[in-house]
């Protein structure tokens, strides 16, 4: 929440958005491997949260992929 919500909508019921994508949009359109690689090797303005916080990347990937839901 603290690090990702500055840019991404991270809520489980978050609305879809593209720039930057909400976690729900990421879950729907990206594979777990792609999600993991973007956390481990951050892009653009994204902080290197995996290294800075000693984050459990697998837990974050599991949370994001759990948000995959059908479009309304």
C-alpha positions as CSV (number, residue, x, y, z in Angstrom):
1,X,0.0,0.0,0.0
2,X,2.6,2.5,1.1
3,X,4.9,2.2,-1.9
4,X,2.6,1.1,-4.7
5,X,-0.5,3.2,-4.1
6,X,1.3,6.4,-5.0
7,X,0.9,5.4,-8.6
8,X,-1.2,2.3,-8.9
9,X,-4.8,1.6,-7.7
10,X,-4.0,-1.4,-5.5
11,X,-7.4,-2.1,-4.0
12,X,-9.1,-5.4,-4.5
13,X,-12.1,-3.6,-5.8
14,X,-10.1,-1.0,-7.7
15,X,-11.2,0.3,-11.0
16,X,-9.4,-0.6,-14.1
17,X,-7.0,2.0,-15.4
18,X,-4.1,2.0,-17.9
19,X,-1.6,4.6,-17.0
20,X,-0.2,3.5,-14.7
21,X,-2.3,0.3,-14.7
22,X,-4.3,-0.7,-11.6
23,X,-3.3,-3.9,-10.0
24,X,-6.6,-5.4,-11.2
25,X,-5.7,-4.5,-14.8
26,X,-2.2,-5.9,-14.3
27,X,-3.7,-9.1,-13.0
28,X,-6.1,-9.5,-16.0
29,X,-3.5,-8.7,-18.7
30,X,-0.2,-9.9,-17.5
31,X,1.2,-13.3,-16.5
32,X,2.6,-14.0,-13.0
33,X,6.1,-14.2,-14.6
34,X,5.8,-10.8,-16.2
35,X,4.5,-9.3,-12.9
36,X,7.4,-10.8,-11.0
37,X,10.0,-9.6,-13.5
38,X,8.7,-6.1,-13.2
39,X,8.9,-6.1,-9.5
40,X,12.4,-7.6,-9.4
41,X,13.7,-5.3,-12.2
42,X,11.6,-2.1,-11.8
43,X,10.9,0.3,-14.7
44,X,10.6,4.0,-15.1
45,X,9.8,5.8,-11.8
46,X,8.9,2.6,-10.0
47,X,11.0,2.1,-6.8
48,X,13.1,-0.9,-6.3
49,X,10.8,-2.2,-3.6
50,X,12.0,-5.8,-3.6
51,X,15.6,-4.8,-2.7
52,X,14.8,-1.7,-0.6
53,X,12.2,-3.4,1.6
54,X,13.4,-7.0,1.5
55,X,9.9,-7.6,0.1
56,X,8.6,-11.1,-0.4
57,X,8.1,-10.9,-4.2
58,X,6.0,-14.1,-4.3
59,X,3.5,-12.6,-1.8
60,X,3.1,-9.5,-3.9
61,X,2.7,-11.4,-7.1
62,X,0.1,-13.7,-5.4
63,X,-1.8,-10.6,-4.2
64,X,-1.8,-9.0,-7.6
65,X,-2.8,-12.1,-9.5
66,X,-5.6,-12.7,-7.0
67,X,-7.3,-9.6,-8.4
68,X,-7.9,-11.2,-11.8
69,X,-11.7,-10.8,-12.3
70,X,-14.1,-10.7,-15.2
71,X,-14.9,-7.3,-16.6
72,X,-18.3,-5.8,-15.5
